[in-house]
C-alpha cells in the first residue's frame, strides 16, 4: 500500500485481528485538577528510563523546570522538576523527594553556550531538537517498532501520530485534544519543520462526530499530513501495527511514533519554550469511585489519588492499562514520568464455583458458547480473578484470531513449553506487539503475553552472546596473525 501526498479525505487501511474490550469503569471526559501536594516523590525509574545520573545535591533548592537527573543510556533525557522545592536524596530509595513544594512560574533549563554551539553545527533544526530534549518533550517519542526512545538527532523515514488510546483505561486522545486543537495543529507544524520530505501519518478514529469532523477539517489544509481512518478496535492504535499496515519497513530507517500528548508537548516546548512537566492521567476501573481524568505532575503522591478515588479496601492498583500495565508495588510512591493511566481492579478473594467455564450472565467471553453470548455486547465488571486456575492449552486458536501481528501465539507457547527456542524464533515471536489480547481471550487462562515477552528477551540474549563470541574469535584470529608476522 503506497500513499502519495494529499490533502482531503482520509485513507483507510486494512487490519487483522484485534478485539473490542468493553469494561465498566471508563473515565469520564472532563479533566479534574488535583490539589497541589506539599511533597513530591519523583521516581528515578519508569518503563523506559533509568535516571541514574543525578545532577543535584541533598538540600539544593530548585525551581520548576530544572533538571534533577539524566538517563545516560537514553540520549541524556532529563528528569525535570515540575515545581520549586528542596531536594532530598536520601529520604526514599530510588526517588528524588521534593519538599516545601511551591507552584511558581516554570523556566527553561537550557544552556545558552550549548545552544550557540548547536546553532553553528546544525542550524535552526538542531536548536529545535535540543529544546525538545531539554524541555522534556522528547520523552513522548517512541520508535514505532521497538518502543524505545529514538535518537533526537536522527532522521526518521516517517512519523506516525496516533490520536487514539484504545486500551482500557489509559488517557483518551479526545480528552487531551479538547480545547487544545490549536496547540495540536501548531505541534504538527513544528514536527513537520524537523523533516525534509518524510511523511507524517495521522491516525484518526473512524467515527463521525462534531469534534472528529472539526479535527479533520483542521488537518485537511496540510498537504504533508496523511490522515488514516482507524477503527476503534484494540490495538489498532499500536505504532508497530500501524507501521506494518502502511508497509513501512524497519530496515529502511527509524519510524517515530508520537501520541496526542506528545504533539501537545512539542507545541509547549517550541512555541512557548516551557518545560513539559504536567500530565493528564486517567484513573479508571471497577475499584474507582467516579472514574476521571486528572491533571497532575510527575511525582504526585499515589496515596493521595488512592484516598480520593479508590473505594475498594482490597484492590490492585495498576500503572497503565488493564492489559499491558504493571501493578504498583509498595516501592512506588509517586507518579512516574511516563504514567498515562491508573487502573484499579478489585481483588478476588474467594474462589468462584465453576469459574473456569464462565457461566455467568454478567460475564463477557470471547467464545460464543457461554450464557453471556445470548446478550448484546455489554460492559463487564472486571476483577483480578482469573476465573479458574491455569490449564493446558486446548488449541482453540482464539489467540491467533485476535492477534493483530498475524502470528500464532498458541504455537509459540507449545514451542516454549518444549524448550524449542529456535522454533519459537522461526514462528516470528519477534512480531509480537505485547498487546495482551492473547492472554485476555485464552480460555485456559495462560499468560501468553508474558511468555512471548520472555521469549523475545531470551532470543535477543542468545543472539548477543553469539555476537560477542564472534567478536572474541575475530580478535583472537587477529592476535594470532600479528604473532605470526
Secondary structure, 3 states (H helix, E strand, C coil): CCCCCCCCCCEECCCCCCECCCECCCCCCCEEECCCCCCEEEECECCCCECCEECCCCCCEECCCCEEEEECCCCCEEEECCCEEEEECCCCCCEEEEEEEECCCCCCCCCHHHHHHHHHHHHHHHHHHHHHHHCCCHHHEEECCCCCCCCCCCCCCEEEEECCCCCCCCCCHHHHHCCCHHHHHHHHHHHHHCCCCCEEEEEEECCCCHHHHHHHHHHCCCCCEEEEEECCCECCCCHHHHHHHCCCCHHHCCEEEEEHHHHHHHHHHHHCCCCCCEEEEEEECCCECCCEEEEEECCCEHHHHHHHHECCCCEEEEECCCCCCEECCCCCCECCCCCCEEEEEECCCCCCCCHHHCCCCCCCCCCCCCHHHHCCCCCECCCCCCCCCCCCCCCCCHHHHHCCCCCCHHHHHHHHHCCCHHHHHHCCHHHCCCCCHHHHHCCCCCCHHHHHHHHHHHHHHHHHHHHHHHHHHHHHHHHHHHHHC
